[in-house]
Each structure stands twice: as C-alpha cells, then as structure tokens.
Amino acid sequence: MEHLRQQLEVWLPEQFPQAEVVLDPARRGQKIGGILAWDGFQGLEPIACQNLLWRAIRARFNREDQLSISSIIMLTPAEYAVYREPQMA
C-alpha cells in the first residue's frame, strides 16, 4: 500500500501540473486517501472534478490499485487555503 501511495504522490502532480498533493500515510489494511489541490478545478462542478481524476486513475492503475484508493478530495488552491486555516471555536 505504501508503494501505491508513493506512486500517487509522483503521478498526481504529473497529471495535474503544479497541484498540491497531500496523501494520508498508508497503513496496513487501510485505503489511501487525501487531498488534491489544483487550479484546474476552478469553475468546475464537483462531479466534473471527480470524473477528471478517476478517468486518469483508471487509465493508469490496475483494478486492485484503484480499489485501494478510498477518496481524494479535490479542491482549488483557494479552497485548500481555507481548509488549512485554524478553526475558531
């Protein structure tokens, strides 16, 4: 699983130039998830972002690897900046 996470960390920025990729450390028996922040998502509907990402994943990774990816949240860099801001209680 760690090998797949490392592949994704290299491959995602190749597919989505200048994207910020933050993936959770792969733990034994758990699926990979994380965040992909990319300017190209600006103005797209969420389903279009999902389709763009998963078409690319399906074209590159085999079925077993695909099933090892739980979710990758797609954000614009501005959305990601808000996401990273400390939460006020």
Order of alpha helices (4+ residues) and beta strands (2+ residues): alpha-beta-beta-alpha-alpha-beta-alpha
